[in-house]
Amino acid sequence: VELDESIKLVDERPLKIAIAVMPGQFRVEKVRDVSGDKKAGRAWIETNARRYTPKRGDVVIGTICARMGLAGYKVEIHARCPAMFPALAFDGATKRNQPNLPVGTLIHARVNVDDPHTEPQLTCCAEEGQQKKDWMSGEAIYGRLEGGVSIRCGAVLSRAMLQPQCAVLDALAASLQFELAVGANGVAWVCAESRKD
């Protein structure tokens, strides 16, 4: 939704939004939870939808659900269909030197293609402007997530944890040491020194 003066993000009154049910038929809903970024000129409706809608550039956490021969993998990201993940979608990967990811492996990746008519495509290559590190070094930004636990936390909580200031993460970091990866698809991965933490 493009943000204009008609949407007041601090206003407590419900906002009326028309939702297309079928071509030519609309249903009007009252929505109270509208969030946004005035500087970027964007607004969104906070929902805890179970199905994620991929957007190019989103960081996601997915599970390898099938091997597609030499082409790559199918990855479950809780979207309308599994995402395609090319085998060479790693910094420094070649036909001879590429990771072998068994079914069930968790990956931290970025949405590269989000065409609504085809399956989404993921990559573990660093974005332009990010420092590229070879996948074998273990220092790459994206890649395989080893150890730890994955949790489905929902879109609203994952979006809150992706913000620069998050009260929940600040409180946890004050008393525990842990590593955290959060995906825009409502999945978080946590790794601590012990299972108790």
Salt bridges, closest charged atoms under 4 A:
GLU5 OE1 - LYS8 NZ 3.56
ASP11 OD2 - ARG13 NH2 2.57
GLU29 OE2 - ARG27 NE 2.74
GLU46 OE1 - ARG159 NH1 2.64
GLU76 OE2 - HIS78 ND1 3.88
GLU119 OE1 - LYS74 NZ 2.42
GLU139 OE1 - LYS133 NZ 3.24
